[in-house]
Amino acid sequence: MEVVIDREAGFCFGVVSAIEACERQLRQDGSLYCIGDIVHNSKEVERLKALGLRIIDKDELNMLGGCKVMIRAHGEPPSTYELAEKRGVEIIDATCPIVLKLQRDVRQGYERMKRVGGQVVIFGKQGHAEVVGLMGQTEDKAIVVSSEEDLEMIDFNRPVHLFSQTTKNKEDFVRIVGLIRERMKAADNEAGLFVTDSICRRVSSRSRTLLEFADKVCALLFVSGRQSSNGTYLYSLCRQHKKETYFISSKEDIDFSLLKDCDIVGISGATSTPMWLMEEIRDYVLATFEAD
């Protein structure tokens, strides 16, 4: 049996940068706080916790002082920075540059919409860390939509500036744009629609490269944390394309009976899946079959 890893899989550069910054601080100080899981992968979070990382929420930030707190790649709303300054907390800002640019764009879009009586709409997952940060750029007044049903919250008689969470998939965004455009046209307000395609190109290209990789293997083990939006989407996409695609979060999840007749097993993962974990799973699969 051959086991191959999808070399296009694994951390996006924003997550890589955040983890490198985290490791530098841990080597220097031995401890560091982070608001929320630094990445949506429990194995990587456990590894960093063992080095001294402590995960906190916004309420716990309010009880800290005189320490360092990391903002992960997803970003945070302005209120977090204000609270940190008030508490005398030093921020280690690892917000992804693409997310930072989007935050600025959303803030500018919101100011423009306020002047013309319009609305900011964000295509994303309600409650997702990145979306929470984007909402903060609009005084929490943006409308978050994730499905056609959510469009009922929009007033199509008023101007709309539409943005997207950076990790959403391109096809769904295009579909939502089309639906909004149809309704704006029906309201005789098509000129009032402004669209900013803010999807990360690194994330959007993963759909194509993942399916190309899946075509080269007999079965595919897709490694991801259960909380990863990107992982849920990519797994679903790949499963539709290749039914021999199996979701796992660790080597303990592998059902070897599904792989016994395979000559080539592929391993891929989400943008929040560490390469070391995929390599560990590869070595475990090879060792298990060699032992048999």
Secondary structure as the mmCIF struct_conf table of DSSP 4:
data_model
#
loop_
_struct_conf.conf_type_id
_struct_conf.id
_struct_conf.beg_label_comp_id
_struct_conf.beg_label_asym_id
_struct_conf.beg_label_seq_id
_struct_conf.end_label_comp_id
_struct_conf.end_label_asym_id
_struct_conf.end_label_seq_id
STRN STRN1 GLU A 2 ILE A 5
TURN_TY1_P TURN_TY1_P1 ARG A 7 GLU A 8
BEND BEND1 GLY A 10 GLY A 10
HELX_RH_AL_P HELX_RH_AL_P1 PHE A 13 ASP A 29
BEND BEND2 GLY A 30 GLY A 30
STRN STRN2 LEU A 32 ILE A 35
BEND BEND3 GLY A 36 GLY A 36
BEND BEND4 ILE A 38 HIS A 40
HELX_RH_AL_P HELX_RH_AL_P2 SER A 42 LEU A 51
TURN_TY1_P TURN_TY1_P2 GLY A 52 GLY A 52
STRN STRN3 LEU A 53 ILE A 56
HELX_RH_AL_P HELX_RH_AL_P3 LYS A 58 LEU A 61
TURN_TY1_P TURN_TY1_P3 ASN A 62 MET A 63
BEND BEND5 GLY A 66 CYS A 67
STRN STRN4 LYS A 68 ILE A 71
TURN_TY1_P TURN_TY1_P4 ALA A 73 HIS A 74
HELX_RH_AL_P HELX_RH_AL_P4 PRO A 78 ARG A 87
TURN_TY1_P TURN_TY1_P5 GLY A 88 GLY A 88
HELX_LH_PP_P HELX_LH_PP_P1 VAL A 89 VAL A 89
STRN STRN5 GLU A 90 ASP A 93
HELX_RH_AL_P HELX_RH_AL_P5 PRO A 97 VAL A 116
TURN_TY1_P TURN_TY1_P6 GLY A 117 GLY A 117
STRN STRN6 GLN A 119 PHE A 123
BEND BEND6 GLY A 124 GLY A 124
TURN_TY1_P TURN_TY1_P7 GLN A 126 GLY A 127
HELX_RH_AL_P HELX_RH_AL_P6 ALA A 129 GLY A 136
TURN_TY1_P TURN_TY1_P8 GLN A 137 ASP A 140
HELX_LH_PP_P HELX_LH_PP_P2 ALA A 142 ALA A 142
STRN STRN7 ILE A 143 VAL A 145
BEND BEND7 SER A 147 SER A 147
HELX_RH_3T_P HELX_RH_3T_P1 GLU A 148 MET A 153
BEND BEND8 ILE A 154 ILE A 154
TURN_TY1_P TURN_TY1_P9 PHE A 156 ASN A 157
BEND BEND9 ARG A 158 ARG A 158
STRN STRN8 VAL A 160 SER A 164
TURN_TY1_P TURN_TY1_P10 THR A 166 THR A 167
BEND BEND10 LYS A 168 LYS A 168
HELX_RH_AL_P HELX_RH_AL_P7 LYS A 170 ALA A 186
TURN_TY1_P TURN_TY1_P11 ALA A 187 ASP A 188
HELX_RH_3T_P HELX_RH_3T_P2 GLU A 190 GLY A 192
STRN STRN9 LEU A 193 VAL A 195
HELX_RH_AL_P HELX_RH_AL_P8 ARG A 201 ALA A 214
TURN_TY1_P TURN_TY1_P12 ASP A 215 LYS A 216
BEND BEND11 VAL A 217 CYS A 218
STRN STRN10 ALA A 219 VAL A 223
TURN_TY1_P TURN_TY1_P13 ARG A 226 GLN A 227
HELX_RH_AL_P HELX_RH_AL_P9 SER A 229 HIS A 241
BEND BEND12 LYS A 243 GLU A 244
STRN STRN11 THR A 245 ILE A 248
BEND BEND13 SER A 249 SER A 250
HELX_RH_3T_P HELX_RH_3T_P3 LYS A 251 ASP A 253
HELX_RH_3T_P HELX_RH_3T_P4 PHE A 256 LEU A 258
TURN_TY1_P TURN_TY1_P14 LEU A 259 ASP A 261
BEND BEND14 ASP A 263 ASP A 263
STRN STRN12 ILE A 264 GLY A 269
TURN_TY1_P TURN_TY1_P15 THR A 271 SER A 272
BEND BEND15 THR A 273 THR A 273
HELX_RH_AL_P HELX_RH_AL_P10 MET A 275 ALA A 291
#
